[in-house]
Amino acid sequence: MTTDREPVLTGGCQCGAVRYALYAEPAAASICHCRMCQKAMGNLFMAYASVPRKEFAWTAGAPATWQSSQIAERGFCQQCGTPLSFRYLTGEQISVSTGSLDEPARARPTAQIGIESRVPWFAELANLPASATADAGVPGGAAAVVSRQHPDRDA
């Protein structure tokens, strides 16, 4: 999709090979705990934000896709593996993984779905001891890490 519009939000994969733009604020942001989303994200849940397909464009590269069921497909970066999108094949919406947004805090979840698969200790996570990345015991210290991650925003 080529557009002269200014994006409302942008995002992309960890390596920067695939980038996208949202041309409208997400209509919904949710957390899905279903087992399929857990496996697709390699995590406890999938956080995602949805917009109409007409308000979305891939702006650099293109994702690889996998049809995870007869009704839906998921997009991901073939180079670095970042999960990027979810869409129903016949739906009018596309969802992007919240973590792939350049400003993930702007897509605050308003609902949880798939709670039949939610891990029983999920509600306790906010009460765990917390530390900053620099204090997490990275081998060689956090200062020794040279990130290969694409910066948030198009560079």
C-alpha positions, 0 to 999 in steps of 0.5 A: 500500500502506498500512501502520502498519509502520516502514520499514527504509529509505526513498528517493525521487527527486531532486525529492521528488515520488516517495518509497518505503519498504522494510519489510525489509532488501534481500535482495540488492544488486547491480551490473548492467553489462548494456547495458539497465541502462547505458542506463536509468541513463545510466551505466556500471551500475545499482546496485540493492537488492531486496526482496519486493514485499509489503515495499515501498510508494510513499509519496508520488506514483507513478513513471512506468513504462516496460516496457523488455522483454517481461518487465520494467518500470522506474519513474522520476520523471516530473518530474525523471527519477530512475531509481527501480525495476526489476521483473520483471512476474511476479516477487515482488521489486522492486529500487530504484536504490541511489542513490535510497535515503536511505542508499545505503551500507546496500545494499552490493553483493554481486554483479555481473551482466551483465559481458559489457557491463562497460566494460574500465576499470571496475576502474581507477576506484578508482585515479583521482585523487579530490577532494571536491565543493567542490574540483571547480571548480563555476562560481562555487564550491560555496558559490554552488550552491543545491540544489533537491534533496529532502533525504534522508528525508521532510521 
